[in-house]
Amino acid sequence: MCKLSTAKGLSDGQTKATFSSENRTFLCRGLRLFFHLCFYLWNTLLCFSEEVTSCGKLKVVPSFEPLFTRKLDVLEVIEGRNARFDCKVSGTPPPKVIWSHFDHALTESEDVRIVQEAGRHSLIISHVTNDDEGFYTVVARNAHGEAESSAELYIQEPRPAISSQM
């Protein structure tokens, strides 16, 4: 909706404008508003009509649904070590990101950190155990849509220390 001001003393008019260009400022001209004033004076109906042309500036901001430019990768981590899932997502407005493990939403805790920096998102799990194994999903949402990426975390048994006795 492009809201434009009309001449002094008259109310604002509205018009719907659609533009396919990105990040440009447009000057809207030619909005025609008709104002009618009718009243009775000595039993005679008097009507006046005036046409007003308005103009204003409209900034068109492009909007895009979320898109993963880097998706999650499958991880294999030794039990007790840290696991880090990384992804990169774009979208306008910037999407909100939600992480989950087997459809259970994750929040930050002592062992779980969620990091976000300029479109790059990371889930860091400290001291992984067998309970952390499984599917992880990241969902990115904004007003124009959503996208998701999933990957599996495999936990490997710690390797026994090799000692040589002679």
VODOLO-688118 format. One record per atom (N, C-alpha, C): atom name; x, y, z. Coordinates in nm, 2 decimals. Each point is the difference from the previous one (the first is absolute). Last residue first. Layout:
BEGIN
  zator      px      py      pz
     CA       X       Y       Z
...
END
This chain:
BEGIN
  zator      px      py      pz
      N    5.70   -5.36    2.72
     CA    0.11   -0.08   -0.04
      C    0.07   -0.05    0.12
      N   -0.48    0.25   -0.18
     CA    0.08   -0.05    0.11
      C    0.10   -0.09   -0.04
      N   -0.35    0.41   -0.20
     CA    0.09   -0.11   -0.03
      C    0.08   -0.03    0.12
      N   -0.51    0.21   -0.13
     CA    0.12    0.01    0.08
      C    0.10   -0.11   -0.04
      N   -0.46    0.30   -0.17
     CA    0.09   -0.11   -0.03
      C    0.12    0.02    0.08
      N   -0.53    0.15    0.06
     CA    0.13    0.04   -0.01
      C    0.09   -0.12   -0.02
      N   -0.51    0.02   -0.17
     CA    0.08   -0.03    0.12
      C    0.15    0.05   -0.03
      N   -0.44    0.23   -0.20
     CA    0.10   -0.10   -0.03
      C    0.08   -0.03    0.12
      N   -0.53    0.16   -0.01
     CA    0.14    0.05    0.02
      C    0.10   -0.11   -0.04
      N   -0.48    0.00   -0.23
     CA    0.06   -0.04    0.13
      C    0.14    0.06    0.01
      N   -0.37    0.24   -0.30
     CA    0.09   -0.11   -0.01
      C    0.06   -0.02    0.14
      N   -0.46    0.24   -0.24
     CA    0.10    0.00    0.11
      C    0.08   -0.12    0.00
      N   -0.31    0.32   -0.37
     CA    0.04   -0.13    0.05
      C    0.11    0.01    0.11
      N   -0.41    0.32   -0.25
     CA    0.12    0.00    0.08
      C    0.03   -0.15    0.05
      N   -0.28    0.25   -0.45
     CA    0.01   -0.10    0.12
      C    0.13    0.02    0.07
      N   -0.34    0.36   -0.29
     CA    0.12   -0.09   -0.01
      C    0.00   -0.08    0.12
      N   -0.32    0.40   -0.30
     CA    0.02   -0.10    0.11
      C    0.13   -0.08   -0.03
      N   -0.31    0.49   -0.13
     CA    0.11   -0.08   -0.03
      C    0.02   -0.10    0.11
      N   -0.39    0.39   -0.22
     CA    0.06   -0.09    0.11
      C    0.11   -0.08   -0.06
      N   -0.36    0.47   -0.07
     CA    0.09   -0.10   -0.06
      C    0.06   -0.08    0.11
      N   -0.44    0.39   -0.11
     CA    0.10   -0.07    0.08
      C    0.08   -0.10   -0.08
      N   -0.32    0.50   -0.06
     CA    0.01   -0.15   -0.02
      C    0.10   -0.06    0.10
      N   -0.14    0.48   -0.03
     CA   -0.02   -0.05   -0.14
      C    0.02   -0.15   -0.02
      N    0.07    0.26    0.42
     CA   -0.14    0.03   -0.05
      C   -0.03   -0.06   -0.14
      N    0.39   -0.24    0.26
     CA   -0.03    0.14    0.00
      C   -0.14    0.01   -0.05
      N    0.37   -0.42    0.19
     CA   -0.13    0.06   -0.04
      C    0.00    0.15    0.00
      N    0.31   -0.51    0.03
     CA    0.01    0.15   -0.02
      C   -0.13    0.05   -0.05
      N    0.21   -0.47    0.26
     CA   -0.11    0.06   -0.08
      C    0.02    0.15    0.01
      N    0.29   -0.49    0.10
     CA    0.00    0.15    0.02
      C   -0.11    0.05   -0.10
      N    0.14   -0.51    0.24
     CA   -0.06    0.08   -0.10
      C    0.01    0.15    0.04
      N    0.21   -0.53    0.12
     CA   -0.01    0.14    0.03
      C   -0.06    0.07   -0.11
      N    0.05   -0.55    0.17
     CA   -0.03    0.10   -0.10
      C   -0.02    0.14    0.07
      N    0.31   -0.39    0.25
     CA   -0.13    0.01   -0.07
      C   -0.01    0.11   -0.10
      N    0.28   -0.10    0.50
     CA    0.00   -0.05   -0.14
      C   -0.14    0.01   -0.06
      N    0.12    0.11    0.46
     CA    0.01    0.11   -0.10
      C   -0.01   -0.05   -0.14
      N    0.03   -0.29    0.38
     CA   -0.13    0.07    0.00
      C   -0.01    0.11   -0.10
      N    0.41   -0.23    0.09
     CA   -0.09   -0.08   -0.09
      C   -0.14    0.06    0.00
      N    0.37    0.35    0.12
     CA   -0.02   -0.13    0.05
      C   -0.09   -0.07   -0.10
      N    0.34    0.47    0.02
     CA   -0.11   -0.08   -0.05
      C    0.00   -0.14    0.06
      N    0.22    0.48    0.09
     CA    0.01   -0.13    0.07
      C   -0.11   -0.09   -0.04
      N   -0.12    0.46   -0.16
     CA    0.12   -0.03    0.07
      C   -0.01   -0.14    0.06
      N   -0.22    0.28   -0.44
     CA   -0.04   -0.09    0.11
      C    0.13   -0.05    0.07
      N   -0.20    0.41   -0.35
     CA    0.12   -0.06    0.06
      C   -0.04   -0.08    0.12
      N   -0.19    0.26   -0.48
     CA   -0.05   -0.07    0.12
      C    0.12   -0.08    0.05
      N   -0.08    0.45   -0.35
     CA    0.07   -0.12    0.05
      C   -0.06   -0.05    0.12
      N   -0.04    0.37   -0.46
     CA   -0.06   -0.05    0.12
      C    0.07   -0.13    0.04
      N    0.03    0.48   -0.33
     CA    0.06   -0.13    0.03
      C   -0.05   -0.05    0.13
      N   -0.12    0.43   -0.18
     CA   -0.05   -0.10   -0.08
      C    0.06   -0.14    0.02
      N    0.17    0.37    0.27
     CA   -0.02    0.04   -0.14
      C   -0.05   -0.11   -0.10
      N    0.06   -0.18    0.47
     CA    0.09    0.11   -0.05
      C   -0.02    0.03   -0.15
      N   -0.17   -0.32    0.47
     CA   -0.04    0.06   -0.12
      C    0.08    0.12   -0.03
      N   -0.05   -0.48    0.34
     CA    0.08    0.11   -0.04
      C   -0.06    0.06   -0.14
      N   -0.10   -0.35    0.45
     CA   -0.05    0.04   -0.13
      C    0.06    0.13   -0.03
      N    0.11   -0.44    0.36
     CA    0.01    0.14   -0.04
      C   -0.05    0.02   -0.14
      N    0.00   -0.39    0.43
     CA   -0.05    0.04   -0.13
      C    0.02    0.15   -0.02
      N    0.11   -0.24    0.42
     CA    0.06   -0.07   -0.11
      C   -0.04    0.03   -0.14
      N   -0.18    0.22    0.39
     CA    0.14   -0.01    0.03
      C    0.08   -0.07   -0.11
      N   -0.42    0.22   -0.18
     CA    0.02   -0.06    0.13
      C    0.15   -0.01    0.02
      N   -0.41    0.19   -0.38
     CA    0.13    0.00    0.05
      C    0.00   -0.05    0.14
      N   -0.36   -0.19   -0.33
     CA    0.03    0.13    0.06
      C    0.14    0.00    0.05
      N   -0.35   -0.30   -0.37
     CA    0.12    0.01    0.09
      C    0.01    0.15    0.05
      N   -0.42   -0.35   -0.18
     CA    0.07    0.13   -0.01
      C    0.11    0.01    0.10
      N   -0.20   -0.45   -0.23
     CA    0.00    0.07    0.13
      C    0.08    0.13   -0.01
      N   -0.04   -0.34   -0.36
     CA   -0.12    0.08    0.01
      C   -0.02    0.07    0.14
      N    0.41   -0.25   -0.10
     CA   -0.12   -0.09   -0.01
      C   -0.13    0.08    0.03
      N    0.33    0.32    0.07
     CA    0.06   -0.13    0.00
      C   -0.12   -0.10    0.01
      N    0.08    0.56   -0.16
     CA   -0.07   -0.11    0.07
      C    0.07   -0.13   -0.02
      N    0.01    0.60   -0.07
     CA    0.06   -0.13   -0.01
      C   -0.08   -0.11    0.08
      N   -0.09    0.51   -0.26
     CA   -0.03   -0.09    0.11
      C    0.07   -0.14   -0.02
      N    0.00    0.57   -0.18
     CA    0.04   -0.14   -0.02
      C   -0.03   -0.08    0.13
      N   -0.16    0.46   -0.31
     CA    0.02   -0.05    0.13
      C    0.03   -0.15   -0.02
      N    0.09    0.38   -0.39
     CA   -0.09   -0.10    0.06
      C    0.04   -0.03    0.14
      N    0.04    0.47   -0.29
     CA    0.08   -0.11    0.05
      C   -0.08   -0.10    0.07
      N   -0.27    0.28   -0.36
     CA    0.08    0.03    0.12
      C    0.08   -0.12    0.04
      N    0.06   -0.09   -0.35
     CA   -0.04    0.13    0.04
      C   -0.15    0.01    0.03
      N    0.46   -0.38   -0.05
     CA   -0.15    0.03   -0.01
      C   -0.02    0.15    0.04
      N    0.39   -0.46    0.02
     CA   -0.03    0.14   -0.04
      C   -0.15    0.02   -0.01
      N    0.40   -0.35    0.25
     CA   -0.13    0.02   -0.05
      C   -0.02    0.15   -0.04
      N    0.37   -0.44    0.16
     CA   -0.01    0.14   -0.04
      C   -0.14    0.02   -0.07
      N    0.26   -0.37    0.38
     CA   -0.07    0.03   -0.12
      C    0.00    0.15   -0.03
      N    0.22   -0.43    0.35
     CA    0.01    0.13   -0.06
      C   -0.09    0.01   -0.12
      N    0.12   -0.32    0.47
     CA   -0.07    0.01   -0.12
      C    0.00    0.15   -0.05
      N    0.30   -0.31    0.36
     CA   -0.03    0.13   -0.04
      C   -0.07   -0.01   -0.14
      N    0.18   -0.29    0.49
     CA   -0.05   -0.01   -0.14
      C   -0.05    0.14   -0.04
      N    0.38   -0.23    0.38
     CA   -0.10    0.10   -0.04
      C   -0.05   -0.02   -0.14
      N    0.18   -0.40    0.35
     CA    0.05    0.12   -0.07
      C   -0.11    0.09   -0.03
      N   -0.07   -0.42    0.21
     CA    0.07    0.09    0.09
      C    0.06    0.12   -0.06
      N   -0.09   -0.43   -0.31
     CA   -0.07    0.03    0.13
      C    0.09    0.08    0.09
      N    0.07    0.04   -0.52
     CA    0.03   -0.09    0.10
      C   -0.06    0.04    0.13
      N   -0.20    0.10   -0.50
     CA    0.08    0.06    0.11
      C    0.03   -0.11    0.10
      N   -0.21    0.13   -0.52
     CA    0.05   -0.12    0.08
      C    0.09    0.06    0.10
      N   -0.40    0.22   -0.35
     CA    0.11    0.01    0.09
      C    0.03   -0.14    0.06
      N   -0.26    0.27   -0.46
     CA    0.00   -0.12    0.10
      C    0.13    0.01    0.08
      N   -0.20    0.46   -0.20
     CA    0.08   -0.12   -0.04
      C   -0.02   -0.11    0.11
      N   -0.31    0.46   -0.17
     CA    0.07   -0.07    0.10
      C    0.07   -0.12   -0.06
      N   -0.07    0.42   -0.32
     CA   -0.08   -0.08    0.08
      C    0.08   -0.08    0.10
      N    0.02    0.48   -0.28
     CA    0.09   -0.11    0.04
      C   -0.09   -0.08    0.10
      N   -0.21    0.34   -0.22
     CA    0.11    0.00   -0.09
      C    0.11   -0.10    0.04
      N   -0.55    0.06    0.09
     CA    0.12   -0.05    0.05
      C    0.11    0.00   -0.11
      N   -0.46    0.31    0.07
     CA    0.07   -0.09   -0.09
      C    0.13   -0.04    0.07
      N   -0.51    0.28    0.09
     CA    0.12   -0.05    0.04
      C    0.06   -0.10   -0.10
      N   -0.32    0.38   -0.19
     CA   -0.01   -0.10    0.10
      C    0.13   -0.06    0.03
      N   -0.07    0.52   -0.15
     CA    0.03   -0.14   -0.05
      C   -0.03   -0.10    0.11
      N   -0.06    0.56   -0.18
     CA   -0.02   -0.10    0.11
      C    0.01   -0.14   -0.06
      N    0.13    0.57   -0.10
     CA   -0.03   -0.13   -0.05
      C   -0.02   -0.10    0.12
      N   -0.12    0.53   -0.03
     CA    0.10   -0.09    0.07
      C   -0.03   -0.14   -0.05
      N   -0.12    0.53   -0.16
     CA   -0.04   -0.14   -0.01
      C    0.12   -0.08    0.05
      N   -0.20    0.52    0.07
     CA    0.12   -0.08    0.00
      C   -0.04   -0.15    0.00
      N   -0.23    0.50   -0.14
     CA   -0.02   -0.14    0.04
      C    0.13   -0.07   -0.01
      N   -0.22    0.54    0.01
     CA    0.11   -0.09   -0.03
      C   -0.03   -0.14    0.06
      N   -0.35    0.40   -0.20
     CA    0.07   -0.04    0.12
      C    0.11   -0.09   -0.04
      N   -0.46    0.33   -0.18
     CA    0.12   -0.07   -0.03
      C    0.07   -0.03    0.13
      N   -0.52    0.16   -0.23
     CA    0.10   -0.01    0.11
      C    0.12   -0.07   -0.05
      N   -0.47    0.29   -0.18
     CA    0.10   -0.10   -0.04
      C    0.11    0.01    0.11
      N   -0.56    0.12   -0.05
     CA    0.13    0.03    0.06
      C    0.10   -0.10   -0.04
      N   -0.52    0.22   -0.12
     CA    0.09   -0.10   -0.03
      C    0.14    0.04    0.06
      N   -0.54    0.13    0.12
     CA    0.13    0.05   -0.03
      C    0.09   -0.12   -0.02
      N   -0.55    0.19    0.04
     CA    0.09   -0.11   -0.01
      C    0.13    0.05   -0.04
      N   -0.52    0.15    0.23
     CA    0.13    0.04   -0.06
      C    0.09   -0.12   -0.01
      N   -0.56    0.15    0.07
     CA    0.10   -0.10    0.00
      C    0.13    0.06   -0.07
      N   -0.53    0.13    0.23
     CA    0.12    0.05   -0.07
      C    0.11   -0.10    0.02
      N   -0.57    0.04    0.04
     CA    0.12   -0.08    0.02
      C    0.11    0.05   -0.08
      N   -0.43    0.27    0.23
     CA    0.06   -0.04   -0.13
      C    0.13   -0.08    0.03
      N   -0.30    0.23    0.33
     CA   -0.07   -0.11   -0.07
      C    0.05   -0.03   -0.14
      N    0.24    0.31    0.28
     CA   -0.13    0.05   -0.03
      C   -0.08   -0.10   -0.09
      N    0.43   -0.20    0.06
     CA    0.00    0.15    0.03
      C   -0.13    0.05   -0.05
      N    0.27   -0.50    0.11
     CA   -0.12    0.07   -0.03
      C    0.01    0.15    0.04
      N    0.41   -0.36   -0.16
     CA   -0.08    0.05    0.12
      C   -0.12    0.07   -0.06
      N    0.48   -0.31   -0.13
     CA   -0.14    0.03   -0.03
      C   -0.06    0.05    0.12
      N    0.50   -0.15   -0.23
     CA   -0.06    0.08    0.11
      C   -0.14    0.03   -0.04
      N    0.43   -0.34   -0.16
     CA   -0.13    0.05   -0.02
      C   -0.05    0.07    0.12
      N    0.48   -0.19   -0.25
     CA   -0.06    0.04    0.13
      C   -0.13    0.07   -0.04
      N    0.39   -0.35   -0.23
     CA   -0.11    0.09   -0.02
      C   -0.07    0.03    0.13
      N    0.51   -0.17   -0.21
     CA   -0.09    0.00    0.11
      C   -0.12    0.09   -0.03
      N    0.45   -0.26   -0.25
     CA   -0.11    0.09   -0.01
      C   -0.10   -0.02    0.11
      N    0.54   -0.08   -0.12
     CA   -0.11   -0.05    0.08
      C   -0.11    0.10   -0.01
      N    0.45    0.05   -0.21
     CA   -0.13   -0.03   -0.07
      C   -0.11   -0.07    0.08
      N    0.53   -0.06    0.11
     CA   -0.07    0.11   -0.05
      C   -0.13   -0.04   -0.06
      N    0.45   -0.17    0.32
     CA   -0.13   -0.03   -0.04
      C   -0.07    0.13   -0.05
      N    0.53   -0.17    0.04
     CA   -0.09    0.12    0.02
      C   -0.14   -0.04   -0.06
      N    0.42   -0.33    0.21
     CA   -0.09    0.04   -0.11
      C   -0.08    0.13    0.04
      N    0.47   -0.31    0.13
     CA   -0.09    0.09    0.05
      C   -0.08    0.05   -0.12
      N    0.26   -0.49    0.09
     CA    0.00    0.13   -0.07
      C   -0.11    0.09    0.06
      N    0.14   -0.51    0.06
     CA    0.07    0.11    0.07
      C    0.01    0.13   -0.07
      N   -0.18   -0.38   -0.31
     CA    0.06   -0.02    0.13
      C    0.06    0.13    0.05
      N   -0.43   -0.12   -0.35
     CA    0.14    0.03    0.01
      C    0.04   -0.01    0.14
      N   -0.45   -0.06   -0.18
     CA    0.08   -0.12   -0.01
      C    0.15    0.03    0.01
      N   -0.50    0.22    0.19
     CA    0.12    0.03   -0.08
      C    0.09   -0.13    0.00
      N   -0.53    0.22    0.13
     CA    0.08   -0.12   -0.01
      C    0.12    0.03   -0.09
      N   -0.41    0.26    0.32
     CA    0.10    0.01   -0.11
      C    0.08   -0.13    0.01
      N   -0.49    0.26    0.17
     CA    0.08   -0.12    0.01
      C    0.10    0.01   -0.11
      N   -0.24    0.41    0.28
     CA    0.00   -0.07   -0.12
      C    0.09   -0.12    0.01
      N   -0.26    0.44    0.30
     CA    0.08   -0.12   -0.01
      C   -0.01   -0.07   -0.13
      N   -0.06    0.52    0.27
     CA   -0.05   -0.10   -0.09
      C    0.09   -0.12    0.00
      N   -0.12    0.43    0.37
     CA    0.09   -0.08   -0.08
      C   -0.07   -0.09   -0.09
      N   -0.23    0.47    0.14
     CA    0.04   -0.12    0.06
      C    0.10   -0.08   -0.09
      N   -0.04    0.54    0.01
     CA   -0.08   -0.11   -0.05
      C    0.06   -0.13    0.06
      N    0.18    0.44    0.08
     CA   -0.13    0.00    0.05
      C   -0.09   -0.11   -0.05
      N    0.43    0.11   -0.28
     CA   -0.02    0.05    0.13
      C   -0.15    0.01    0.04
      N    0.14   -0.35   -0.38
     CA    0.02    0.14    0.02
      C   -0.04    0.04    0.14
      N    0.14   -0.50   -0.03
     CA   -0.07    0.08   -0.10
      C    0.02    0.15    0.04
      N    0.30   -0.48    0.09
     CA   -0.07    0.11    0.06
      C   -0.06    0.08   -0.12
      N    0.10   -0.55    0.03
     CA    0.04    0.13   -0.06
      C   -0.08    0.11    0.07
      N    0.14   -0.56    0.03
     CA   -0.08    0.11    0.06
      C    0.06    0.13   -0.04
      N    0.00   -0.54   -0.17
     CA    0.08    0.13   -0.01
      C   -0.09    0.11    0.05
      N    0.04   -0.57    0.05
     CA   -0.09    0.12    0.00
      C    0.09    0.12    0.00
END
